[in-house]
Every structure is written in C-alpha cells, then in structure tokens.
C-alpha cells in the first residue's frame, strides 16, 4: 500500500491515479483509476433557501409574531427566509430548496420535521430531489413545526441544516348556510 499527500489540491479537484508494476524480469503492467474527486469540506449552505409549496399559504414575518415565537430555534441557523408559513393542511408538508453547493458533488439530501416537543419525522433520505412531499402526518393545530434540510457530499461530509417554519391553523370554517345582512 502506498500513501501520498495531495497538499496542492483543492476541494473538488479531479485526479487520476496510475500505477506501474515491474517484476524481476522487467515485465510491466499499468493500471489506471477512474476519476477521483478531492473532497474534504462539507457542502456550502451560504446561498441555500428552503420554502413551502402550497395552494393556500400565508407568510408572516417573524417580527409580526408574538414574542414567544422569537425564541424558537431548532438548529444553529435561523430560518432561511425569516418568515413563518401558516397553512391549513394537517396531514402533509411540501417544501422545496436550492442553493446547497459542493465543488466535489452532492450525494443526497435529507429532511427532518421537528416541534418544540421533539422530532416528528427523523432524518429521511430523499435522494437528489430538491423538493419533498411529506404525507401521512398528524400535525397539531397551533403548533410550530420546523422543516430542516441538509446535504451529504461524495465524501460523506454533511452540511449544516437549513430550515423553515410552518404554523398549521387547522381547516377553514365550514359554511353553515347562515348569513348576516
């Protein structure tokens, strides 16, 4: 086994390895590798964003919420959009994201759903998709949910997460047939 150091290579560089073996009677064999990607950093989330996909949704700036909502944080990073989304669907969450980058290439994305009480849906692999439709949920009305997204690169380094929040309000009121003039 041979070890060598690649001090002059940057994250994302592509290298090829060639090995030449010579035996005692000067017979030679060459073997070459496929592309090898230098990867030692975690994916970059500086330009990443995550947002909800919904037919009827309202985005409320954090500054417009009561003070109790300002202290909620489920990661080291604040919400990617500084808003909380209000929705009436209690069984599904749909989110999309972009801007997570890695010069060496991304392997997959994962999502997680949390409340202040803990994990609702633990980290779940969603392949290379940049959107997810999380169904079969039983969301509590008036609770705040954080949806977190993270990426793993080809070296299996995982990014910090990005997140957004939702506040399920329950279903719209039923029409009763009564009206006021």
Phi, psi and omega in degrees: 000137181242135177243137176219156184255140182248060186297333185265005182261146182257159175305127180098349177296148177254128180237159174231137178254139177231131179240131177243123179248132179234129179267187184293342179252022175066024171278137188239142173229138176248143174223135181238146178273167167281190180296132175245129182255128177284120182218114179219001178251157175278158180302148183269131180245014183303326182252013185283147177221148173224138180212162180278151173245121180202157177284320180227108183211147178238133178260123182246123177300143178306325183295340179271357182270156174300157185305329183299335181278342184286340183267356182282124175209133182249003178206181179285349185248146177282174179302144183290344183233003177055028176226157173246136183262132179257128180223164180251359179277123181259004184240353183210150173231134177236123180226154175224157182211163175202172174091357174279127187228153175204125182297332180276346180106145179265141179268313182195168174244156174224154175232159176213147178241131182224157168232180177293342179276347179136200184279127175268314175228119182286171183310124183232129180288133176235027176064220180261010178290144177252028172208157177212142175246101183268111185246173178075021181274161174232073184287142178273128176300145176072011174259151178261129179246136174255132175250120184249143179233139173217162181234153175239134181268184184294340177268007180067024172274135184256136179288166165294162181270156169247156184209162172218165185239152172224154182230092180292127180260357183090189184276161178292154180296146178284146174282133184258346185093346177277147178214160179242143179255000000 
